[in-house]
Amino acid sequence: MMRFIVLIFFGIACVANVHGSSSVIVPDTMDERVKACTICHGAEDEAGRDAYYPRIAGKPQGYLFNQLRNFRDGRRYYQPMNILLENMSDDYLQSIAHHFASLQLPYPAPESFVMQPEEIELAERFIYSGNAQKDVPACSACHGDNLMGIEPAIPGLIGLSRAYITAQLGGWRKGSIIRGQASDCMSEIARQLTDHEADTIAKWLANQPVAGEASPLTALSPELAQRCHHHIQENGGVR
C-alpha cells in the first residue's frame, strides 16, 4: 500500500517539476490519465514486471470494466485498487477499459519451468479435456482453444506469470476474488482442484508462448454459457 502511494506521488512530483518549470502543460489524454495504472501494470508489459501484477493490455473490454467495477464497489478486494477507483463513474471505468483493451503491446517471453512428463500430462488433461469426475470442464472450453480468451467476457490465460495464476486460482478457491452474493462458475471449478493440480496448471500455462487472438462469444458452448451465465452477463456478454 505505502509503496503504491509513494510511487503515485513520485510520478506527480516528476510531472510538476519537469525541467524545473511549473508551466509544463500535460496533455489531457487517456494515456496520461492512466499513468497510475501503468505504475504497477507497466506501460509496455515489460518482461521484468512484478509477477503479481497481470497484463491488462489487450484484455476484453467487458472483462476489464467488470474487474474495475468490482474493485470500486468492494466486490473484489485489493486496497490500492479500491482506493484508486472509489469515486469513478461507470462511464469513466468503461473509458479506461476501452483504452487498455485497444492496446496491442508485445508480450514478454514465457517463463521457463522444468516439468516432469507426469506434470505435463496432468496439466494438459485439465487444459484440453477437463475432469468429468470433478465436474471440471477443460480450460480451453471456456478460455478458447488457444487460451487467449473469449470476447467480451472471458480473459486469456497465456502471457501471465505462474505466481499470478496460482494466486488467482487460490483466490477463487477461497472465495476472496469476488465478494458477491451470486455463485460463480470459476469459484466452483477452482474449488475442485488440489494444490498440486492448481500449481501444475499454472506452471504449464506460464510456460506457453502467446499465439493468436481472443475467440468470439459464439465459441463458448451453450452448456458452459448457461453454467457461467452470471459471469458472462457481468462481463458484458449477451443477456
ABEGO torsion letter per residue (X at the ends): XAAAAAAAAAAAAAAAABGGBAABBBBBBAAAAAAAAAAAAEAAGBAABBAABBBABGBBAAAAAAAAAAAAAGABBBAAAAAAAAABBAAAAAAAAAAAAABBBBBBBBBBBBBBAAAAAAAAAAAAAEBAAAGBBBAAAAAEAAGAEBOAABBBABGBBAAAAAAAAAAAAAGAABABABBBAAAAAAAABBAAAAAAAAAAAAABBBBEBBBBAAABBAAAAAAAAAAAAAAGBBX
